[in-house]
Amino acid sequence: MFVFKAAVVGAGTMGGEIAQTIANAEIPVVLKDVEQKFVDAGLEKARSLWQGRVDAGKLEAEELERKLGLITGTTSYDGFGDVDFVIEAVPERMEIKRAVFSELDEVTPGHAILASNTSSLSITEMGEATGRPEQVVGFHFFYPASVMRLIEVIEGEDTSPETTQTATNFAQAIRKMPIRCDEAPGFVVNRILNSSVSELWRFQEESGTDTKEIDRLVSESKAAPMGPFFLADLLGLDTVLHVAEHLQESYGDRFYVHKQMQELVAAGDLGVKTGKGFYEHSS
Ligand SMILES: NC(=O)c1ccc[n+]([C@@H]2O[C@H](COP(=O)([O-])OP(=O)(O)OC[C@H]3O[C@@H](n4cnc5c(N)ncnc54)[C@H](O)[C@@H]3O)[C@@H](O)[C@H]2O)c1
């Protein structure tokens, strides 16, 4: 099946860039969130990515406007009646995801594939909230979605081979590199990433070393582009914490849950998106 029109639900840290990536491949896309200010922030993110290309002399200003016109922002399900592929990118909580999947089942055409950008949750459970579990699949982008090429295509227990094939083709159509994986906790990348980051988190709390000092040492060693605490602020501490907790529940204490991160999330300090996390961030 060819994807002529797509939709993204949730215009947060991931959703705006996912919509921009799809529109950049010339595929029209609807971008939905619960409030207009979140939709506007997602559209602004898309504009700023193309603006960077204009500033670098790689895109005409008129092209920016034309590409932006391929994204339709909305707070309702208007425009979902003729979509072929939907990517859900709402917060990492199963009850929110299941509610969204149940709504998508009502408002999209019967042939549409319903995909989730989840970092760790069960695709099978999301599929069970719909009448088409064979057309539900994981479609996991990495931050920042406009730049990172990998997409994990995750098969739930009921996902059909045709759905996996369409998701794989769609990933390639938007110039990404898909890998297929099973519904194992953390899938592939987060399981590998968290096993090393867990050790840094554990070391920090056991030794009492300053988080910024660890970030500085990691950056200076060039082992990674940035340290684990600054990275967590960028990704969103609620998302990072959820993945860490899920991995510890699934695989035991070889995965670590950082206590200060739990406290920050409980206080509503989620990193860049709220202006404060391990660091203070100006907007
Ligand atoms: N942040 C990352 O680095 C990252 C990377 C890969 C995957 N993910 C996954 O992507 C998903 C979204 O993460 P995020 O970091 O973009 O979260 P976020 O909190 O930045 O954004 C979520 C957005 O969803 C909106 N939303 C909430 N309920 C909604 C609903 N019912 N309908 C429409 N919109 C709704 C919120 O208003 C918010 O704008 C999560 O499943 C997360 O695990 C995140």
The ligand as an SDF file (V2000), in Angstrom:
LIG
                    3D

 44 48  0  0  0  0  0  0  0  0999 V2000
   11.4100   12.3960   23.5070 N   0  0  0  0  0  0  0  0  0  0  0  0
   12.1270   11.4960   22.8510 C   0  0  0  0  0  0  0  0  0  0  0  0
   13.3360   11.6030   22.7160 O   0  0  0  0  0  0  0  0  0  0  0  0
   11.4540   10.3010   22.2220 C   0  0  0  0  0  0  0  0  0  0  0  0
   12.1890    9.5280   21.3090 C   0  0  0  0  0  0  0  0  0  0  0  0
   11.5530    8.4520   20.6800 C   0  0  0  0  0  0  0  0  0  0  0  0
   10.2500    8.1400   21.0020 C   0  0  0  0  0  0  0  0  0  0  0  0
    9.5620    8.9160   21.9180 N   0  0  0  0  0  0  0  0  0  0  0  0
    8.1770    8.5550   22.2040 C   0  0  0  0  0  0  0  0  0  0  0  0
    7.3330    9.4550   21.5080 O   0  0  0  0  0  0  0  0  0  0  0  0
    6.1240    9.6470   22.2580 C   0  0  0  0  0  0  0  0  0  0  0  0
    5.9420   11.1380   22.4990 C   0  0  0  0  0  0  0  0  0  0  0  0
    7.0620   11.6020   23.2140 O   0  0  0  0  0  0  0  0  0  0  0  0
    7.4230   13.1540   23.2700 P   0  0  0  0  0  0  0  0  0  0  0  0
    8.7660   13.2160   23.8840 O   0  0  0  0  0  0  0  0  0  0  0  0
    7.1510   13.8040   21.9750 O   0  0  0  0  0  0  0  0  0  0  0  0
    6.3270   13.6460   24.3450 O   0  0  0  0  0  0  0  0  0  0  0  0
    5.8960   15.1550   24.6820 P   0  0  0  0  0  0  0  0  0  0  0  0
    5.3950   15.1210   26.0710 O   0  0  0  0  0  0  0  0  0  0  0  0
    6.9690   16.1150   24.3300 O   0  0  0  0  0  0  0  0  0  0  0  0
    4.6780   15.4220   23.6560 O   0  0  0  0  0  0  0  0  0  0  0  0
    3.4720   14.7020   23.7140 C   0  0  0  0  0  0  0  0  0  0  0  0
    2.3870   15.5580   23.0970 C   0  0  0  0  0  0  0  0  0  0  0  0
    1.1740   14.7860   23.0230 O   0  0  0  0  0  0  0  0  0  0  0  0
    0.0920   15.6610   23.2970 C   0  0  0  0  0  0  0  0  0  0  0  0
   -1.0720   14.8730   23.6750 N   0  0  0  0  0  0  0  0  0  0  0  0
   -1.4000   14.3380   24.8840 C   0  0  0  0  0  0  0  0  0  0  0  0
   -2.5710   13.6660   24.7900 N   0  0  0  0  0  0  0  0  0  0  0  0
   -2.9940   13.7820   23.5080 C   0  0  0  0  0  0  0  0  0  0  0  0
   -4.1320   13.3140   22.7920 C   0  0  0  0  0  0  0  0  0  0  0  0
   -5.0700   12.5850   23.4020 N   0  0  0  0  0  0  0  0  0  0  0  0
   -4.2590   13.6330   21.4860 N   0  0  0  0  0  0  0  0  0  0  0  0
   -3.3060   14.3890   20.8710 C   0  0  0  0  0  0  0  0  0  0  0  0
   -2.1960   14.8500   21.4920 N   0  0  0  0  0  0  0  0  0  0  0  0
   -2.0500   14.5520   22.7960 C   0  0  0  0  0  0  0  0  0  0  0  0
    0.6450   16.5730   24.3970 C   0  0  0  0  0  0  0  0  0  0  0  0
   -0.1360   17.7690   24.4860 O   0  0  0  0  0  0  0  0  0  0  0  0
    2.0610   16.8120   23.9090 C   0  0  0  0  0  0  0  0  0  0  0  0
    2.1520   17.9600   23.0810 O   0  0  0  0  0  0  0  0  0  0  0  0
    6.2730    8.8280   23.5190 C   0  0  0  0  0  0  0  0  0  0  0  0
    5.6760    7.5620   23.3270 O   0  0  0  0  0  0  0  0  0  0  0  0
    7.7720    8.6560   23.6600 C   0  0  0  0  0  0  0  0  0  0  0  0
    8.1490    7.4870   24.3520 O   0  0  0  0  0  0  0  0  0  0  0  0
   10.1370    9.9940   22.5140 C   0  0  0  0  0  0  0  0  0  0  0  0
  1  2  1  0
  2  3  2  0
  2  4  1  0
  4  5  1  0
  4 44  2  0
  5  6  2  0
  6  7  1  0
  7  8  2  0
  8  9  1  0
  8 44  1  0
  9 10  1  0
  9 42  1  0
 10 11  1  0
 11 12  1  0
 11 40  1  0
 12 13  1  0
 13 14  1  0
 14 15  2  0
 14 16  1  0
 14 17  1  0
 17 18  1  0
 18 19  2  0
 18 20  1  0
 18 21  1  0
 21 22  1  0
 22 23  1  0
 23 24  1  0
 23 38  1  0
 24 25  1  0
 25 26  1  0
 25 36  1  0
 26 27  1  0
 26 35  1  0
 27 28  2  0
 28 29  1  0
 29 30  1  0
 29 35  2  0
 30 31  1  0
 30 32  2  0
 32 33  1  0
 33 34  2  0
 34 35  1  0
 36 37  1  0
 36 38  1  0
 38 39  1  0
 40 41  1  0
 40 42  1  0
 42 43  1  0
M  CHG  2   8   1  16  -1
M  END
$$$$
